[in-house]
Amino acid sequence: MTASNAGAANPQRAVENERQPPGVTLIFLTEMWERFSYYGMRALLVLYLVNSLNFERANALQIYATYTGLVYLSPLVGGYLADRYLGRRKAILIGGITMALGHFAMAFPALLHLALGLLVCGNGFFKPNMATLLGSLYRDNDPRRDGGFTIYYMGVNLGAFLAPLVAGTIGEKVGWHYGFACAGVGMCFGVAQFLYSQDKLGGAGLPEGKARLDGADWTHIVAISLGMIPLVYAVMAAWGTLGPLWNGLPVAGKIVAGFVVAAALWFGSDYFARREGKTHEALTHDEWHRIFAILVMGVFVVFFWMGFEQAGGTMNLFADKQTDRHMFGWEIPASVFQAINPLGIILLGLPIAAIWTRNGRSRFALPTPAKLAIGLIFLGLGFILLAIAQTRAESLGPVGPLWLVFVYLLHTIGELCLSPVGLSMVTKLAPLRVAGLMMAIWYLANALANYLAGILEALLQGTSFPLYWFLVGSSLGAGVVLLLITPLIRKLMHGRG
């Protein structure tokens, strides 16, 4: 029997042996450059505010919290606009161009708030639609999907690895604004890469029957991208009135406000769709169950990212102030430590993807909630090391760099168990007609977590809970609870993961 006949005789085996779709390479490279730009900015932001603009530590962390929180909140709007009006490909280009403008604006101190606003807006268009575009390349129950998302995640982390080494080192050693400009150049490369190779996507991300973007599409892309500048200034002006009200809310009130915004977008999108005659078929009972499963797992994801995102805030400052960074007569830039996590993902990503693929074909396959729980447990183990390191630093002085190295490695294993699997899970569970919105809501959990990551140190002041020991409890506790309720979540998933 020939190989082709064998494949025809065993369709399941033929599907399993298929290569990844050609568009995966394009998405990998585009996401790599976008993450280079984002993580270059993230590596420098808090250090820049503290060491160059002389912000107090608490104020710098508050700006970091607000910025990173909004970065993950804005996909609610971007996902909705892509679902209803723009399409994914146009939304991605709008996001890339807007973020490039924001990175270049960071090179000018007077434009700090405009720059951060443009980065937030651009990310909202870009982030949910890249992952959803990747998901659209696969069939239902395609065994290649988890592997494809892990490859995508390696692109994310290749960019994240290069960013601290290039933009971070240039920012700290040559000049802050040169580092931010490097991030802008990276985003330009990402947009160019997407445009040059978009034929590999076929019709994905475009209206049915359309093969390429036309002149009208480009008019929309340019107009909306440039329109983000006056929009950010308008929001800044409004914030002069609304800001004091927001700052006066307790944390619980801010969380409730975030979910109110999410609910308003959900129901508002249906209302306007009905008015425009763009109604979709009503969601079925099973589809609502799957949506609820996404929301339940999203709650646990908050605990993961609340700890993990200390990397750009308190862990960045720990590297700067409490770590002995001298080696062979040279002081390692503090931002370089943020390259450890993505390097670990690059080295471990394919082996873990192979493990998930093989496990998924076995009779003892781990369900998605269990994989997320394992990620939380590894995060907690990392914080045990970091809590011990901080105690030593406070009593004996700066600690050796290996403490942070091992913390980041444990966090990396946890991330590989949780993040690519979570993204894949959303594309498997979310009904196609609300896929962009559900991906955006998944990022809402990240928004809340990022905001909490930045303000958590201030929240715990005056309590008996040291920051890192608190994160040990929140991570391990959430992981154990998620393991216990995994059977219930599996029922809601109706065989999809």
JOPERA-V601775 format. One record per residue. N is the residue number from 1. RES is the residue in three letters. BURIAL is 1 if it has 24 or more other C-alpha atoms within 12 Angstrom, else 0. D_FIRST is the distance of its C-alpha to the first C-alpha in Angstrom with 1 decimal. Layout:
N;RES;BURIAL;D_FIRST + N;RES;BURIAL;D_FIRST
//
This chain:
1;MET;0;0.0 + 2;THR;0;3.8 + 3;ALA;0;6.7 + 4;SER;0;8.2 + 5;ASN;0;6.1 + 6;ALA;0;6.4 + 7;GLY;0;9.9 + 8;ALA;0;10.5 + 9;ALA;0;9.7 + 10;ASN;0;12.1 + 11;PRO;0;14.9 + 12;GLN;0;17.1 + 13;ARG;0;14.9 + 14;ALA;0;14.5 + 15;VAL;0;18.3 + 16;GLU;0;19.0 + 17;ASN;0;17.3 + 18;GLU;0;19.2 + 19;ARG;0;22.0 + 20;GLN;1;25.6 + 21;PRO;1;27.1 + 22;PRO;0;28.9 + 23;GLY;1;32.2 + 24;VAL;1;32.2 + 25;THR;1;33.2 + 26;LEU;1;36.1 + 27;ILE;1;37.3 + 28;PHE;1;37.0 + 29;LEU;1;39.3 + 30;THR;1;41.7 + 31;GLU;1;42.2 + 32;MET;1;42.7 + 33;TRP;1;45.6 + 34;GLU;1;47.1 + 35;ARG;1;47.0 + 36;PHE;1;48.6 + 37;SER;1;51.4 + 38;TYR;1;51.8 + 39;TYR;1;51.7 + 40;GLY;1;54.0 + 41;MET;1;56.5 + 42;ARG;1;56.0 + 43;ALA;1;56.5 + 44;LEU;1;59.8 + 45;LEU;1;61.3 + 46;VAL;1;63.1 + 47;LEU;1;64.1 + 48;TYR;1;65.5 + 49;LEU;1;67.5 + 50;VAL;1;69.0 + 51;ASN;0;69.5 + 52;SER;0;70.3 + 53;LEU;0;71.7 + 54;ASN;0;73.3 + 55;PHE;0;72.0 + 56;GLU;0;72.7 + 57;ARG;1;69.7 + 58;ALA;1;69.7 + 59;ASN;0;70.0 + 60;ALA;1;67.2 + 61;LEU;1;64.9 + 62;GLN;1;66.1 + 63;ILE;1;65.0 + 64;TYR;1;61.7 + 65;ALA;1;61.3 + 66;THR;1;62.2 + 67;TYR;1;60.0 + 68;THR;1;56.9 + 69;GLY;1;57.4 + 70;LEU;1;57.8 + 71;VAL;1;54.7 + 72;TYR;1;52.7 + 73;LEU;1;54.9 + 74;SER;1;54.6 + 75;PRO;1;51.0 + 76;LEU;1;52.3 + 77;VAL;1;53.9 + 78;GLY;1;51.2 + 79;GLY;1;48.4 + 80;TYR;1;50.6 + 81;LEU;1;51.4 + 82;ALA;1;47.8 + 83;ASP;1;46.7 + 84;ARG;1;49.6 + 85;TYR;1;50.6 + 86;LEU;1;49.2 + 87;GLY;1;45.4 + 88;ARG;1;43.7 + 89;ARG;1;43.5 + 90;LYS;1;47.2 + 91;ALA;1;48.2 + 92;ILE;1;46.3 + 93;LEU;1;48.1 + 94;ILE;1;51.4 + 95;GLY;1;50.9 + 96;GLY;1;50.1 + 97;ILE;1;53.0 + 98;THR;1;55.4 + 99;MET;1;54.4 + 100;ALA;1;54.9 + 101;LEU;1;58.4 + 102;GLY;1;59.1 + 103;HIS;1;58.1 + 104;PHE;1;60.3 + 105;ALA;1;63.1 + 106;MET;1;62.9 + 107;ALA;1;64.3 + 108;PHE;0;67.6 + 109;PRO;0;69.4 + 110;ALA;0;71.3 + 111;LEU;0;68.0 + 112;LEU;1;66.6 + 113;HIS;1;66.5 + 114;LEU;1;65.3 + 115;ALA;1;62.4 + 116;LEU;1;61.4 + 117;GLY;1;61.6 + 118;LEU;1;59.4 + 119;LEU;1;56.8 + 120;VAL;1;56.8 + 121;CYS;1;56.5 + 122;GLY;1;53.7 + 123;ASN;1;51.7 + 124;GLY;1;52.0 + 125;PHE;1;50.2 + 126;PHE;1;47.6 + 127;LYS;1;46.6 + 128;PRO;1;45.3 + 129;ASN;1;43.6 + 130;MET;1;41.4 + 131;ALA;1;39.8 + 132;THR;1;39.5 + 133;LEU;1;38.0 + 134;LEU;1;35.3 + 135;GLY;1;34.6 + 136;SER;1;34.3 + 137;LEU;1;31.2 + 138;TYR;1;29.1 + 139;ARG;0;28.1 + 140;ASP;0;29.6 + 141;ASN;0;28.2 + 142;ASP;1;26.1 + 143;PRO;1;25.1 + 144;ARG;1;25.8 + 145;ARG;1;29.4 + 146;ASP;1;31.2 + 147;GLY;1;29.6 + 148;GLY;1;30.6 + 149;PHE;1;34.1 + 150;THR;1;34.4 + 151;ILE;1;33.5 + 152;TYR;1;36.1 + 153;TYR;1;38.5 + 154;MET;1;38.0 + 155;GLY;1;39.2 + 156;VAL;1;42.2 + 157;ASN;1;42.9 + 158;LEU;1;42.4 + 159;GLY;1;45.2 + 160;ALA;1;47.2 + 161;PHE;1;47.0 + 162;LEU;1;48.2 + 163;ALA;1;51.0 + 164;PRO;1;53.3 + 165;LEU;1;52.9 + 166;VAL;1;53.7 + 167;ALA;1;55.7 + 168;GLY;1;57.1 + 169;THR;1;58.3 + 170;ILE;1;59.7 + 171;GLY;1;61.4 + 172;GLU;1;63.1 + 173;LYS;1;63.9 + 174;VAL;0;64.6 + 175;GLY;0;65.5 + 176;TRP;1;64.3 + 177;HIS;1;64.1 + 178;TYR;1;62.0 + 179;GLY;1;59.5 + 180;PHE;1;59.4 + 181;ALA;1;59.0 + 182;CYS;1;55.9 + 183;ALA;1;54.4 + 184;GLY;1;55.2 + 185;VAL;1;53.6 + 186;GLY;1;50.4 + 187;MET;1;50.3 + 188;CYS;1;50.8 + 189;PHE;1;47.8 + 190;GLY;1;45.8 + 191;VAL;1;47.0 + 192;ALA;1;46.3 + 193;GLN;1;42.7 + 194;PHE;1;42.0 + 195;LEU;1;43.4 + 196;TYR;0;41.7 + 197;SER;0;38.1 + 198;GLN;1;38.4 + 199;ASP;1;36.0 + 200;LYS;1;33.2 + 201;LEU;1;34.2 + 202;GLY;1;33.7 + 203;GLY;0;36.0 + 204;ALA;1;36.2 + 205;GLY;1;39.8 + 206;LEU;1;41.2 + 207;PRO;0;42.3 + 208;GLU;0;39.8 + 209;GLY;0;39.4 + 210;LYS;0;41.0 + 211;ALA;0;39.1 + 212;ARG;1;41.9 + 213;LEU;1;45.4 + 214;ASP;0;48.2 + 215;GLY;0;51.9 + 216;ALA;0;53.0 + 217;ASP;1;50.6 + 218;TRP;0;52.0 + 219;THR;0;55.5 + 220;HIS;0;54.7 + 221;ILE;1;53.0 + 222;VAL;0;56.0 + 223;ALA;0;58.7 + 224;ILE;1;57.3 + 225;SER;1;56.8 + 226;LEU;1;60.4 + 227;GLY;0;61.7 + 228;MET;1;60.7 + 229;ILE;1;63.7 + 230;PRO;0;66.4 + 231;LEU;0;64.5 + 232;VAL;1;64.6 + 233;TYR;0;68.3 + 234;ALA;0;69.0 + 235;VAL;0;67.3 + 236;MET;0;69.3 + 237;ALA;0;72.5 + 238;ALA;0;71.7 + 239;TRP;0;70.9 + 240;GLY;0;74.5 + 241;THR;0;75.4 + 242;LEU;0;72.4 + 243;GLY;0;71.8 + 244;PRO;0;74.8 + 245;LEU;0;73.7 + 246;TRP;0;70.2 + 247;ASN;0;71.5 + 248;GLY;0;73.8 + 249;LEU;0;71.1 + 250;PRO;0;70.0 + 251;VAL;0;66.4 + 252;ALA;0;65.6 + 253;GLY;0;67.1 + 254;LYS;0;64.9 + 255;ILE;1;61.8 + 256;VAL;0;62.9 + 257;ALA;0;63.6 + 258;GLY;1;60.1 + 259;PHE;1;58.5 + 260;VAL;0;61.1 + 261;VAL;0;59.9 + 262;ALA;1;56.2 + 263;ALA;0;57.2 + 264;ALA;0;59.3 + 265;LEU;1;56.4 + 266;TRP;1;54.1 + 267;PHE;0;56.6 + 268;GLY;0;58.0 + 269;SER;1;54.7 + 270;ASP;1;54.3 + 271;TYR;0;57.9 + 272;PHE;0;57.6 + 273;ALA;0;54.3 + 274;ARG;0;55.9 + 275;ARG;0;58.8 + 276;GLU;0;56.6 + 277;GLY;0;54.4 + 278;LYS;0;51.3 + 279;THR;0;50.9 + 280;HIS;0;47.5 + 281;GLU;0;46.4 + 282;ALA;0;48.0 + 283;LEU;0;46.2 + 284;THR;0;44.8 + 285;HIS;0;45.8 + 286;ASP;0;42.5 + 287;GLU;1;42.7 + 288;TRP;0;46.3 + 289;HIS;1;45.0 + 290;ARG;1;42.5 + 291;ILE;1;45.2 + 292;PHE;1;47.5 + 293;ALA;1;44.8 + 294;ILE;1;44.8 + 295;LEU;1;48.6 + 296;VAL;1;48.8 + 297;MET;1;46.5 + 298;GLY;1;48.4 + 299;VAL;1;51.6 + 300;PHE;1;50.1 + 301;VAL;1;48.7 + 302;VAL;1;52.4 + 303;PHE;1;53.2 + 304;PHE;1;50.5 + 305;TRP;1;51.4 + 306;MET;1;55.1 + 307;GLY;1;54.7 + 308;PHE;1;52.0 + 309;GLU;1;54.0 + 310;GLN;1;57.0 + 311;ALA;1;55.2 + 312;GLY;1;56.8 + 313;GLY;1;60.2 + 314;THR;1;61.7 + 315;MET;1;59.1 + 316;ASN;1;59.7 + 317;LEU;1;63.4 + 318;PHE;1;62.8 + 319;ALA;1;61.2 + 320;ASP;1;64.1 + 321;LYS;1;67.0 + 322;GLN;1;66.0 + 323;THR;1;63.5 + 324;ASP;1;64.5 + 325;ARG;1;62.5 + 326;HIS;0;64.1 + 327;MET;0;61.9 + 328;PHE;0;62.8 + 329;GLY;0;65.8 + 330;TRP;0;63.8 + 331;GLU;0;63.8 + 332;ILE;1;60.3 + 333;PRO;1;60.5 + 334;ALA;1;60.2 + 335;SER;1;57.6 + 336;VAL;1;55.2 + 337;PHE;1;54.6 + 338;GLN;1;52.7 + 339;ALA;1;50.0 + 340;ILE;1;49.0 + 341;ASN;1;47.3 + 342;PRO;1;45.0 + 343;LEU;1;44.2 + 344;GLY;1;43.2 + 345;ILE;1;40.8 + 346;ILE;1;39.3 + 347;LEU;0;38.7 + 348;LEU;1;37.6 + 349;GLY;1;36.0 + 350;LEU;1;32.4 + 351;PRO;0;32.4 + 352;ILE;1;33.9 + 353;ALA;1;31.5 + 354;ALA;0;28.6 + 355;ILE;0;30.5 + 356;TRP;1;30.9 + 357;THR;1;27.3 + 358;ARG;0;26.2 + 359;ASN;0;29.1 + 360;GLY;1;28.3 + 361;ARG;0;24.9 + 362;SER;0;26.7 + 363;ARG;0;28.7 + 364;PHE;0;31.8 + 365;ALA;0;31.6 + 366;LEU;1;35.1 + 367;PRO;1;36.5 + 368;THR;1;37.9 + 369;PRO;1;41.5 + 370;ALA;1;41.0 + 371;LYS;1;39.6 + 372;LEU;1;42.7 + 373;ALA;1;44.9 + 374;ILE;1;43.6 + 375;GLY;1;44.4 + 376;LEU;1;47.9 + 377;ILE;1;48.4 + 378;PHE;1;47.4 + 379;LEU;1;49.9 + 380;GLY;1;52.6 + 381;LEU;1;52.0 + 382;GLY;1;52.5 + 383;PHE;1;55.8 + 384;ILE;1;57.0 + 385;LEU;1;56.9 + 386;LEU;1;58.5 + 387;ALA;1;61.3 + 388;ILE;1;62.1 + 389;ALA;1;62.0 + 390;GLN;1;64.4 + 391;THR;0;66.8 + 392;ARG;0;66.9 + 393;ALA;0;67.4 + 394;GLU;0;70.3 + 395;SER;0;72.1 + 396;LEU;0;71.2 + 397;GLY;0;70.3 + 398;PRO;1;67.1 + 399;VAL;1;64.1 + 400;GLY;0;61.5 + 401;PRO;1;58.5 + 402;LEU;0;56.0 + 403;TRP;1;57.0 + 404;LEU;1;55.7 + 405;VAL;1;52.6 + 406;PHE;1;51.6 + 407;VAL;1;52.6 + 408;TYR;1;50.4 + 409;LEU;1;47.4 + 410;LEU;1;47.7 + 411;HIS;1;48.2 + 412;THR;1;45.0 + 413;ILE;1;42.9 + 414;GLY;1;44.5 + 415;GLU;1;43.8 + 416;LEU;1;40.1 + 417;CYS;1;40.0 + 418;LEU;1;41.9 + 419;SER;1;41.9 + 420;PRO;1;38.4 + 421;VAL;1;37.4 + 422;GLY;1;40.4 + 423;LEU;1;39.7 + 424;SER;1;36.1 + 425;MET;1;37.6 + 426;VAL;1;40.0 + 427;THR;1;37.4 + 428;LYS;1;35.4 + 429;LEU;1;38.5 + 430;ALA;1;40.7 + 431;PRO;1;40.6 + 432;LEU;1;39.5 + 433;ARG;1;42.9 + 434;VAL;1;44.8 + 435;ALA;1;42.3 + 436;GLY;1;44.5 + 437;LEU;1;47.5 + 438;MET;1;45.8 + 439;MET;1;44.6 + 440;ALA;1;48.3 + 441;ILE;1;49.5 + 442;TRP;1;47.2 + 443;TYR;1;49.0 + 444;LEU;1;52.3 + 445;ALA;1;51.8 + 446;ASN;1;51.4 + 447;ALA;1;54.6 + 448;LEU;1;56.6 + 449;ALA;1;55.2 + 450;ASN;1;56.0 + 451;TYR;1;59.5 + 452;LEU;1;60.1 + 453;ALA;1;58.8 + 454;GLY;1;61.6 + 455;ILE;1;64.4 + 456;LEU;1;63.5 + 457;GLU;1;65.8 + 458;ALA;1;68.7 + 459;LEU;0;68.0 + 460;LEU;0;68.2 + 461;GLN;0;71.4 + 462;GLY;0;74.2 + 463;THR;0;71.8 + 464;SER;0;71.1 + 465;PHE;0;67.4 + 466;PRO;1;66.4 + 467;LEU;1;63.7 + 468;TYR;1;60.9 + 469;TRP;1;61.7 + 470;PHE;1;61.6 + 471;LEU;1;58.2 + 472;VAL;1;57.1 + 473;GLY;1;58.1 + 474;SER;1;56.7 + 475;SER;1;53.3 + 476;LEU;1;52.8 + 477;GLY;1;54.5 + 478;ALA;1;52.3 + 479;GLY;1;49.1 + 480;VAL;1;50.2 + 481;VAL;1;51.2 + 482;LEU;1;47.9 + 483;LEU;1;46.0 + 484;LEU;0;48.2 + 485;ILE;1;47.6 + 486;THR;1;43.8 + 487;PRO;0;43.1 + 488;LEU;0;45.4 + 489;ILE;1;43.9 + 490;ARG;1;40.3 + 491;LYS;0;41.6 + 492;LEU;1;42.9 + 493;MET;1;39.5 + 494;HIS;0;37.8 + 495;GLY;0;34.4 + 496;ARG;1;34.3 + 497;GLY;1;34.4
//
